[in-house]
Amino acid sequence: MINIVVTGAGGFLGKNLCVAFERMEEVSLKRIFSSTPDKKILDYIVDADYIYHLAGVNRPTDVKEFEKGNVDFTLKILNACLHCTTPPTIVFTSSIQAELDNAYGRSKLDAEKLLADYSNRLIINSVIYRLPGVFGKWSRPNYNSVVSTFCYKVANSKDIQISDPNLMLKLVYVDDVINSFVGQLDQRNSGVTFKEVIPEYNITLGELGAAIKSFPSIRKSLQTPDMSNDLDKRLYSTYLTYLNKQDFAYDLALKKDERGDLFEWIKSSSFGQVFVSTTKPGVTRGNHFHHLKTEKFLVIRGEAEIKFRSVLSEEIVVYAVSGDYPRVVDIPPGYTHSITNTGRNELITLFWANEIFDSSKPDTYFLNV
């Protein structure tokens, strides 16, 4: 069993890290909060194999709190380690501001020096992360990260203020941080080690604001962010966590006619679009072909016949499909095609097209199979 203590367990990083450790059967987890009595802190640390020292102060009302929260509390943790039978490993969250001459940065640097001193005296082993801006779920707006502040405000229809659009930000995603932290359990640490979280993202404040401000329009355009871009993917995931619980759901435009219903669900410039239709018994949809566009048909309920004919041939190819046996049917260009509900009940079909429909260039030519 690995005995782990997490300080700052109620904070942004602490919550994420504790949730990760809770899933691990080989871990015995102890949490330290600002309200935890000194006696209990000592009891926890005496048996600790790893101490994740995440507690700290970064936005106090009085700069003197930097010294108390970042230096004095670190010293309290280190002095408790004097009672450990074997040197524990302390994983410490410092900041890239430790390289700067400001009150916060100096307090983090002083804490690093304490860790180095106790490591050199073989009382502990220390792993130090000089973190840039961390963003992700459970981050406090107007406190932990500009990303959380922007996401919270945009998700709640509030204006965001961009003081310097050209300001370059360095960011890491909270789950990448946590994965790196947890990975320290597989490392043999000795002395002082500095670690970095990978990947690290660089983006200007203006670019960040523009990306987050674009997210609400997705529900109208149905066009998702570029999910091949890891930063956009993580920003969008973070944005969703700041929606009001009553705003998780949204309606889609439903088109009805004598054949049944149809609605578009999701679109992307990189993967095309997905839409769904219902078709009444005996009704046929399609009887058209495309020059460039390709599609995939997937019947998810009911029975149907999908027919093909090359526009250069009279030969008709027929596929019988059923929602009871999911089967994808590819629609090549140059083949006029149709789908007919051959069952007694409503047919439900999921469609994918490799491009977003453009009414000015529909690439759809009607021709009976």
HUZI-V808321 format. One line per field, one symbol per residue. phi: phi as a letter, one per 40 degrees, with the letter a starting at -180 (. if undefined). psi: psi as a letter, one per 30 degrees, with the letter a starting at -180 (. if undefined). burial: I if it has 9 or more other C-alpha atoms within 8 Angstrom, else O. A space follows every 50 residues. Layout:
phi = ???
psi = ???
burial = ???
This chain:
phi = .ccbbbcgcccdcccccccccccbccbbbbbbbccccdccdcdccdbccb bccbcibbbccbcccdcccbbccccccccccccccbcccbcbccaccccb cbdccccccccdcccccccccgcabbbbbccccbbicgcccgacaccccc cccccbfbcbbbcbccccbbbbcdccccccccccccbbbagbbcbbcbcb bbaccccccccccccccdcccgcccccccccdccccccdccbccdcbcba cbcbbbaccibaacbabaccbgababbbbcdgcbbhfabbcbcbbbbbcb ahbabbbbaccbabcbbbbcbaccbdacbcbccgbcaabbccccbccbbb bbbcaccbccbcfbbcacc
psi = kkjkkjlhfgaeeeeeeeeefffjfgkjkkkklffkleeeeeeefegkek jjjfklkfilfkfffeeeefeeeeeeeeeefffkekjlkkjkjalffffl ileeeeeeeeeeeeeeefefggelkkjkjjkakklakgkkkgdekfeeee eeeefghlkkkjejffkkkkklkefeeeeeeefffgkjkkbkkkllkklk kkkleeeeeeeeffeffefefgjlljffjeeeeeeeeeeffgkkffgell lljkkkafealkkkeklkffgblklklkklkfkklbhllleekllkkjkf kaklkkkkkkfglfkkkkkklkffikkkkkjllgjkllkkjgaflkkkkk kkkflkkjffifhkjkkk.
burial = OIIIIIIIIOOIIIIIIIOIIIOOOOIIIIIIIOOOOOOOIIOIIIIIII IIIIIOIOOOOOIOIIIIIIIIIIIOIIOIIOOIOOIIIIIIIIIIIIOO OOOIIIIIIIIIOIIIOIIIOIIIIIIIIIIIIIIIOOIIIOOIIIIIII IIIIIIOOOOOOOOIOOOIIIIIIOIIIOIIOOOOOOOIOIIIOOOIOOO IOIIIIIIIOIIOOIOOIOOOIIIIIOOOOOIIIIIIIIOOIIOOOOOOO OOOOOOOOIIIIIIIIIIIOOIIIIIIIIIIOIIIOIIIIOOIIIIIIII IIIIIIIIIIOOOOOIOOOOIIIOOIOOOOIOIIIIIIIIIIIOOIIIII IIIIIIOOOOOOOOOIOOI
